[in-house]
Amino acid sequence: MTAGLVGTPPTITGDYTQTSTGMLRVLVTPAGMKHLIVLGTAHLAGTLSYV
């Protein structure tokens, strides 16, 4: 996973799999984007949290 540059969303390159007990937490700032880009397949079984 790479952090986004100012004004661009963070990006996961490749596939992402998260188990039911996993948590992906993405920090969003007022000037930041509110998106997460996955360049592959994402399987989310846990929590995705924007903070």
N, CA, C and O atoms as a Maestro MAE file, in Angstrom:
{
 s_m_m2io_version
 :::
 2.0.0
}

f_m_ct {
 s_m_title
 :::
 protein
 m_atom[204] {
  # First column is atom index #
  i_m_mmod_type
  r_m_x_coord
  r_m_y_coord
  r_m_z_coord
  i_m_residue_number
  s_m_chain_name
  s_m_pdb_residue_name
  s_m_pdb_atom_name
  i_m_atomic_number
  :::
  1 25 0.853 -1.163 0.000 1 A "MET " " N  " 7
  2 3 0.000 0.000 0.000 1 A "MET " " CA " 6
  3 2 0.898 1.224 0.000 1 A "MET " " C  " 6
  4 15 1.894 1.276 0.721 1 A "MET " " O  " 8
  5 25 0.540 2.202 -0.810 2 A "THR " " N  " 7
  6 3 1.289 3.452 -0.838 2 A "THR " " CA " 6
  7 2 0.387 4.587 -0.397 2 A "THR " " C  " 6
  8 15 -0.806 4.607 -0.699 2 A "THR " " O  " 8
  9 25 0.969 5.524 0.316 3 A "ALA " " N  " 7
  10 3 0.206 6.701 0.732 3 A "ALA " " CA " 6
  11 2 -0.005 7.588 -0.482 3 A "ALA " " C  " 6
  12 15 0.864 7.687 -1.349 3 A "ALA " " O  " 8
  13 25 -1.153 8.227 -0.540 4 A "GLY " " N  " 7
  14 3 -1.423 9.135 -1.642 4 A "GLY " " CA " 6
  15 2 -0.658 10.438 -1.460 4 A "GLY " " C  " 6
  16 15 -0.391 10.856 -0.333 4 A "GLY " " O  " 8
  17 25 -0.312 11.068 -2.549 5 A "LEU " " N  " 7
  18 3 0.272 12.396 -2.486 5 A "LEU " " CA " 6
  19 2 -0.835 13.357 -2.085 5 A "LEU " " C  " 6
  20 15 -2.005 12.974 -2.071 5 A "LEU " " O  " 8
  21 25 -0.494 14.575 -1.766 6 A "VAL " " N  " 7
  22 3 -1.505 15.548 -1.369 6 A "VAL " " CA " 6
  23 2 -2.569 15.640 -2.454 6 A "VAL " " C  " 6
  24 15 -2.258 15.902 -3.615 6 A "VAL " " O  " 8
  25 25 -3.819 15.424 -2.074 7 A "GLY " " N  " 7
  26 3 -4.928 15.502 -3.018 7 A "GLY " " CA " 6
  27 2 -5.184 14.232 -3.806 7 A "GLY " " C  " 6
  28 15 -6.069 14.211 -4.661 7 A "GLY " " O  " 8
  29 25 -4.429 13.167 -3.540 8 A "THR " " N  " 7
  30 3 -4.651 11.899 -4.232 8 A "THR " " CA " 6
  31 2 -4.908 10.796 -3.209 8 A "THR " " C  " 6
  32 15 -4.365 10.843 -2.106 8 A "THR " " O  " 8
  33 25 -5.717 9.818 -3.556 9 A "PRO " " N  " 7
  34 3 -6.056 8.757 -2.602 9 A "PRO " " CA " 6
  35 2 -4.933 7.736 -2.433 9 A "PRO " " C  " 6
  36 15 -4.106 7.572 -3.330 9 A "PRO " " O  " 8
  37 25 -4.896 7.044 -1.279 10 A "PRO " " N  " 7
  38 3 -3.949 5.954 -1.105 10 A "PRO " " CA " 6
  39 2 -4.274 4.820 -2.068 10 A "PRO " " C  " 6
  40 15 -5.427 4.646 -2.461 10 A "PRO " " O  " 8
  41 25 -3.256 4.047 -2.451 11 A "THR " " N  " 7
  42 3 -3.429 3.008 -3.462 11 A "THR " " CA " 6
  43 2 -2.839 1.683 -2.991 11 A "THR " " C  " 6
  44 15 -1.726 1.638 -2.468 11 A "THR " " O  " 8
  45 25 -3.599 0.607 -3.183 12 A "ILE " " N  " 7
  46 3 -3.102 -0.748 -2.971 12 A "ILE " " CA " 6
  47 2 -2.846 -1.332 -4.347 12 A "ILE " " C  " 6
  48 15 -3.770 -1.456 -5.152 12 A "ILE " " O  " 8
  49 25 -1.590 -1.697 -4.628 13 A "THR " " N  " 7
  50 3 -1.228 -2.282 -5.912 13 A "THR " " CA " 6
  51 2 -1.220 -3.796 -5.762 13 A "THR " " C  " 6
  52 15 -0.443 -4.343 -4.980 13 A "THR " " O  " 8
  53 25 -2.079 -4.468 -6.509 14 A "GLY " " N  " 7
  54 3 -2.210 -5.916 -6.394 14 A "GLY " " CA " 6
  55 2 -3.491 -6.269 -5.658 14 A "GLY " " C  " 6
  56 15 -4.328 -5.403 -5.404 14 A "GLY " " O  " 8
  57 25 -3.639 -7.528 -5.319 15 A "ASP " " N  " 7
  58 3 -4.842 -7.994 -4.641 15 A "ASP " " CA " 6
  59 2 -4.739 -7.738 -3.141 15 A "ASP " " C  " 6
  60 15 -3.644 -7.703 -2.579 15 A "ASP " " O  " 8
  61 25 -5.895 -7.558 -2.501 16 A "TYR " " N  " 7
  62 3 -5.951 -7.320 -1.059 16 A "TYR " " CA " 6
  63 2 -7.011 -8.226 -0.471 16 A "TYR " " C  " 6
  64 15 -8.159 -8.210 -0.913 16 A "TYR " " O  " 8
  65 25 -6.635 -9.022 0.529 17 A "THR " " N  " 7
  66 3 -7.576 -9.903 1.215 17 A "THR " " CA " 6
  67 2 -7.520 -9.600 2.699 17 A "THR " " C  " 6
  68 15 -6.446 -9.534 3.296 17 A "THR " " O  " 8
  69 25 -8.690 -9.418 3.282 18 A "GLN " " N  " 7
  70 3 -8.792 -9.128 4.709 18 A "GLN " " CA " 6
  71 2 -9.732 -10.128 5.354 18 A "GLN " " C  " 6
  72 15 -10.839 -10.353 4.866 18 A "GLN " " O  " 8
  73 25 -9.291 -10.731 6.455 19 A "THR " " N  " 7
  74 3 -10.120 -11.711 7.160 19 A "THR " " CA " 6
  75 2 -11.191 -11.004 7.986 19 A "THR " " C  " 6
  76 15 -11.190 -9.779 8.107 19 A "THR " " O  " 8
  77 25 -12.094 -11.782 8.546 20 A "SER " " N  " 7
  78 3 -13.205 -11.216 9.318 20 A "SER " " CA " 6
  79 2 -12.740 -10.495 10.582 20 A "SER " " C  " 6
  80 15 -13.483 -9.675 11.122 20 A "SER " " O  " 8
  81 25 -11.539 -10.777 11.063 21 A "THR " " N  " 7
  82 3 -11.032 -10.097 12.257 21 A "THR " " CA " 6
  83 2 -10.114 -8.928 11.917 21 A "THR " " C  " 6
  84 15 -9.611 -8.253 12.815 21 A "THR " " O  " 8
  85 25 -9.892 -8.683 10.624 22 A "GLY " " N  " 7
  86 3 -8.987 -7.623 10.197 22 A "GLY " " CA " 6
  87 2 -9.645 -6.259 10.173 22 A "GLY " " C  " 6
  88 15 -10.870 -6.144 10.110 22 A "GLY " " O  " 8
  89 25 -8.806 -5.212 10.223 23 A "MET " " N  " 7
  90 3 -9.294 -3.844 10.102 23 A "MET " " CA " 6
  91 2 -8.312 -3.047 9.261 23 A "MET " " C  " 6
  92 15 -7.111 -3.039 9.530 23 A "MET " " O  " 8
  93 25 -8.830 -2.379 8.244 24 A "LEU " " N  " 7
  94 3 -8.036 -1.455 7.438 24 A "LEU " " CA " 6
  95 2 -8.513 -0.064 7.807 24 A "LEU " " C  " 6
  96 15 -9.680 0.271 7.604 24 A "LEU " " O  " 8
  97 25 -7.615 0.746 8.347 25 A "ARG " " N  " 7
  98 3 -7.976 2.094 8.785 25 A "ARG " " CA " 6
  99 2 -7.267 3.087 7.874 25 A "ARG " " C  " 6
  100 15 -6.042 3.061 7.755 25 A "ARG " " O  " 8
  101 25 -8.036 3.960 7.232 26 A "VAL " " N  " 7
  102 3 -7.504 4.949 6.299 26 A "VAL " " CA " 6
  103 2 -7.718 6.329 6.895 26 A "VAL " " C  " 6
  104 15 -8.848 6.701 7.212 26 A "VAL " " O  " 8
  105 25 -6.642 7.094 7.050 27 A "LEU " " N  " 7
  106 3 -6.720 8.444 7.591 27 A "LEU " " CA " 6
  107 2 -7.122 9.405 6.480 27 A "LEU " " C  " 6
  108 15 -6.497 9.445 5.420 27 A "LEU " " O  " 8
  109 25 -8.166 10.172 6.735 28 A "VAL " " N  " 7
  110 3 -8.647 11.155 5.769 28 A "VAL " " CA " 6
  111 2 -8.525 12.529 6.406 28 A "VAL " " C  " 6
  112 15 -9.017 12.754 7.511 28 A "VAL " " O  " 8
  113 25 -7.872 13.443 5.709 29 A "THR " " N  " 7
  114 3 -7.754 14.815 6.196 29 A "THR " " CA " 6
  115 2 -8.701 15.698 5.396 29 A "THR " " C  " 6
  116 15 -9.133 15.310 4.310 29 A "THR " " O  " 8
  117 25 -9.032 16.881 5.915 30 A "PRO " " N  " 7
  118 3 -9.956 17.753 5.175 30 A "PRO " " CA " 6
  119 2 -9.508 18.040 3.742 30 A "PRO " " C  " 6
  120 15 -10.344 18.181 2.848 30 A "PRO " " O  " 8
  121 25 -8.194 18.127 3.518 31 A "ALA " " N  " 7
  122 3 -7.686 18.402 2.171 31 A "ALA " " CA " 6
  123 2 -7.476 17.124 1.367 31 A "ALA " " C  " 6
  124 15 -7.186 17.184 0.172 31 A "ALA " " O  " 8
  125 25 -7.620 15.979 2.008 32 A "GLY " " N  " 7
  126 3 -7.353 14.710 1.337 32 A "GLY " " CA " 6
  127 2 -8.557 14.147 0.614 32 A "GLY " " C  " 6
  128 15 -9.677 14.639 0.752 32 A "GLY " " O  " 8
  129 25 -8.307 13.121 -0.146 33 A "MET " " N  " 7
  130 3 -9.367 12.431 -0.870 33 A "MET " " CA " 6
  131 2 -10.038 11.432 0.059 33 A "MET " " C  " 6
  132 15 -9.439 10.986 1.037 33 A "MET " " O  " 8
  133 25 -11.265 11.088 -0.244 34 A "LYS " " N  " 7
  134 3 -12.019 10.137 0.570 34 A "LYS " " CA " 6
  135 2 -12.222 8.831 -0.176 34 A "LYS " " C  " 6
  136 15 -13.279 8.207 -0.079 34 A "LYS " " O  " 8
  137 25 -11.206 8.420 -0.921 35 A "HIS " " N  " 7
  138 3 -11.273 7.191 -1.696 35 A "HIS " " CA " 6
  139 2 -10.060 6.326 -1.392 35 A "HIS " " C  " 6
  140 15 -9.034 6.813 -0.915 35 A "HIS " " O  " 8
  141 25 -10.192 5.063 -1.668 36 A "LEU " " N  " 7
  142 3 -9.092 4.113 -1.588 36 A "LEU " " CA " 6
  143 2 -9.079 3.370 -2.914 36 A "LEU " " C  " 6
  144 15 -10.097 2.801 -3.308 36 A "LEU " " O  " 8
  145 25 -7.956 3.364 -3.606 37 A "ILE " " N  " 7
  146 3 -7.854 2.706 -4.905 37 A "ILE " " CA " 6
  147 2 -7.188 1.346 -4.721 37 A "ILE " " C  " 6
  148 15 -6.140 1.245 -4.083 37 A "ILE " " O  " 8
  149 25 -7.794 0.305 -5.277 38 A "VAL " " N  " 7
  150 3 -7.205 -1.031 -5.280 38 A "VAL " " CA " 6
  151 2 -6.989 -1.425 -6.732 38 A "VAL " " C  " 6
  152 15 -7.947 -1.561 -7.494 38 A "VAL " " O  " 8
  153 25 -5.727 -1.609 -7.116 39 A "LEU " " N  " 7
  154 3 -5.395 -2.019 -8.478 39 A "LEU " " CA " 6
  155 2 -5.263 -3.536 -8.484 39 A "LEU " " C  " 6
  156 15 -4.160 -4.073 -8.588 39 A "LEU " " O  " 8
  157 25 -6.368 -4.205 -8.376 40 A "GLY " " N  " 7
  158 3 -6.434 -5.658 -8.273 40 A "GLY " " CA " 6
  159 2 -7.808 -6.024 -7.741 40 A "GLY " " C  " 6
  160 15 -8.785 -5.316 -7.982 40 A "GLY " " O  " 8
  161 25 -7.878 -7.131 -7.016 41 A "THR " " N  " 7
  162 3 -9.135 -7.594 -6.442 41 A "THR " " CA " 6
  163 2 -9.092 -7.412 -4.938 41 A "THR " " C  " 6
  164 15 -8.104 -7.765 -4.293 41 A "THR " " O  " 8
  165 25 -10.168 -6.857 -4.371 42 A "ALA " " N  " 7
  166 3 -10.243 -6.666 -2.922 42 A "ALA " " CA " 6
  167 2 -11.316 -7.577 -2.348 42 A "ALA " " C  " 6
  168 15 -12.447 -7.607 -2.835 42 A "ALA " " O  " 8
  169 25 -10.951 -8.319 -1.307 43 A "HIS " " N  " 7
  170 3 -11.891 -9.163 -0.565 43 A "HIS " " CA " 6
  171 2 -11.897 -8.644 0.867 43 A "HIS " " C  " 6
  172 15 -10.948 -8.868 1.618 43 A "HIS " " O  " 8
  173 25 -12.970 -7.949 1.245 44 A "LEU " " N  " 7
  174 3 -13.063 -7.370 2.582 44 A "LEU " " CA " 6
  175 2 -14.077 -8.141 3.407 44 A "LEU " " C  " 6
  176 15 -15.266 -8.149 3.087 44 A "LEU " " O  " 8
  177 25 -13.612 -8.793 4.470 45 A "ALA " " N  " 7
  178 3 -14.514 -9.517 5.349 45 A "ALA " " CA " 6
  179 2 -14.511 -8.896 6.739 45 A "ALA " " C  " 6
  180 15 -15.271 -9.329 7.606 45 A "ALA " " O  " 8
  181 25 -13.683 -7.906 6.963 46 A "GLY " " N  " 7
  182 3 -13.593 -7.271 8.272 46 A "GLY " " CA " 6
  183 2 -14.130 -5.859 8.216 46 A "GLY " " C  " 6
  184 15 -15.198 -5.615 7.654 46 A "GLY " " O  " 8
  185 25 -13.398 -4.934 8.792 47 A "THR " " N  " 7
  186 3 -13.840 -3.548 8.912 47 A "THR " " CA " 6
  187 2 -12.961 -2.636 8.068 47 A "THR " " C  " 6
  188 15 -11.735 -2.749 8.083 47 A "THR " " O  " 8
  189 25 -13.598 -1.734 7.334 48 A "LEU " " N  " 7
  190 3 -12.903 -0.662 6.628 48 A "LEU " " CA " 6
  191 2 -13.323 0.620 7.313 48 A "LEU " " C  " 6
  192 15 -14.506 0.961 7.328 48 A "LEU " " O  " 8
  193 25 -12.366 1.332 7.879 49 A "SER " " N  " 7
  194 3 -12.674 2.506 8.687 49 A "SER " " CA " 6
  195 2 -11.953 3.727 8.136 49 A "SER " " C  " 6
  196 15 -10.730 3.726 7.995 49 A "SER " " O  " 8
  197 25 -12.716 4.762 7.827 50 A "TYR " " N  " 7
  198 3 -12.143 6.049 7.445 50 A "TYR " " CA " 6
  199 2 -12.150 6.937 8.676 50 A "TYR " " C  " 6
  200 15 -13.204 7.184 9.261 50 A "TYR " " O  " 8
  201 25 -10.969 7.423 9.075 51 A "VAL " " N  " 7
  202 3 -10.868 8.289 10.252 51 A "VAL " " CA " 6
  203 2 -10.185 9.587 9.885 51 A "VAL " " C  " 6
  204 15 -10.004 10.453 10.740 51 A "VAL " " O  " 8
  :::
 }
 m_bond[203] {
  # First column is bond index #
  i_m_from
  i_m_to
  i_m_order
  :::
  1 1 2 1
  2 2 3 1
  3 3 4 2
  4 3 5 1
  5 5 6 1
  6 6 7 1
  7 7 8 2
  8 7 9 1
  9 9 10 1
  10 10 11 1
  11 11 12 2
  12 11 13 1
  13 13 14 1
  14 14 15 1
  15 15 16 2
  16 15 17 1
  17 17 18 1
  18 18 19 1
  19 19 20 2
  20 19 21 1
  21 21 22 1
  22 22 23 1
  23 23 24 2
  24 23 25 1
  25 25 26 1
  26 26 27 1
  27 27 28 2
  28 27 29 1
  29 29 30 1
  30 30 31 1
  31 31 32 2
  32 31 33 1
  33 33 34 1
  34 34 35 1
  35 35 36 2
  36 35 37 1
  37 37 38 1
  38 38 39 1
  39 39 40 2
  40 39 41 1
  41 41 42 1
  42 42 43 1
  43 43 44 2
  44 43 45 1
  45 45 46 1
  46 46 47 1
  47 47 48 2
  48 47 49 1
  49 49 50 1
  50 50 51 1
  51 51 52 2
  52 51 53 1
  53 53 54 1
  54 54 55 1
  55 55 56 2
  56 55 57 1
  57 57 58 1
  58 58 59 1
  59 59 60 2
  60 59 61 1
  61 61 62 1
  62 62 63 1
  63 63 64 2
  64 63 65 1
  65 65 66 1
  66 66 67 1
  67 67 68 2
  68 67 69 1
  69 69 70 1
  70 70 71 1
  71 71 72 2
  72 71 73 1
  73 73 74 1
  74 74 75 1
  75 75 76 2
  76 75 77 1
  77 77 78 1
  78 78 79 1
  79 79 80 2
  80 79 81 1
  81 81 82 1
  82 82 83 1
  83 83 84 2
  84 83 85 1
  85 85 86 1
  86 86 87 1
  87 87 88 2
  88 87 89 1
  89 89 90 1
  90 90 91 1
  91 91 92 2
  92 91 93 1
  93 93 94 1
  94 94 95 1
  95 95 96 2
  96 95 97 1
  97 97 98 1
  98 98 99 1
  99 99 100 2
  100 99 101 1
  101 101 102 1
  102 102 103 1
  103 103 104 2
  104 103 105 1
  105 105 106 1
  106 106 107 1
  107 107 108 2
  108 107 109 1
  109 109 110 1
  110 110 111 1
  111 111 112 2
  112 111 113 1
  113 113 114 1
  114 114 115 1
  115 115 116 2
  116 115 117 1
  117 117 118 1
  118 118 119 1
  119 119 120 2
  120 119 121 1
  121 121 122 1
  122 122 123 1
  123 123 124 2
  124 123 125 1
  125 125 126 1
  126 126 127 1
  127 127 128 2
  128 127 129 1
  129 129 130 1
  130 130 131 1
  131 131 132 2
  132 131 133 1
  133 133 134 1
  134 134 135 1
  135 135 136 2
  136 135 137 1
  137 137 138 1
  138 138 139 1
  139 139 140 2
  140 139 141 1
  141 141 142 1
  142 142 143 1
  143 143 144 2
  144 143 145 1
  145 145 146 1
  146 146 147 1
  147 147 148 2
  148 147 149 1
  149 149 150 1
  150 150 151 1
  151 151 152 2
  152 151 153 1
  153 153 154 1
  154 154 155 1
  155 155 156 2
  156 155 157 1
  157 157 158 1
  158 158 159 1
  159 159 160 2
  160 159 161 1
  161 161 162 1
  162 162 163 1
  163 163 164 2
  164 163 165 1
  165 165 166 1
  166 166 167 1
  167 167 168 2
  168 167 169 1
  169 169 170 1
  170 170 171 1
  171 171 172 2
  172 171 173 1
  173 173 174 1
  174 174 175 1
  175 175 176 2
  176 175 177 1
  177 177 178 1
  178 178 179 1
  179 179 180 2
  180 179 181 1
  181 181 182 1
  182 182 183 1
  183 183 184 2
  184 183 185 1
  185 185 186 1
  186 186 187 1
  187 187 188 2
  188 187 189 1
  189 189 190 1
  190 190 191 1
  191 191 192 2
  192 191 193 1
  193 193 194 1
  194 194 195 1
  195 195 196 2
  196 195 197 1
  197 197 198 1
  198 198 199 1
  199 199 200 2
  200 199 201 1
  201 201 202 1
  202 202 203 1
  203 203 204 2
  :::
 }
}
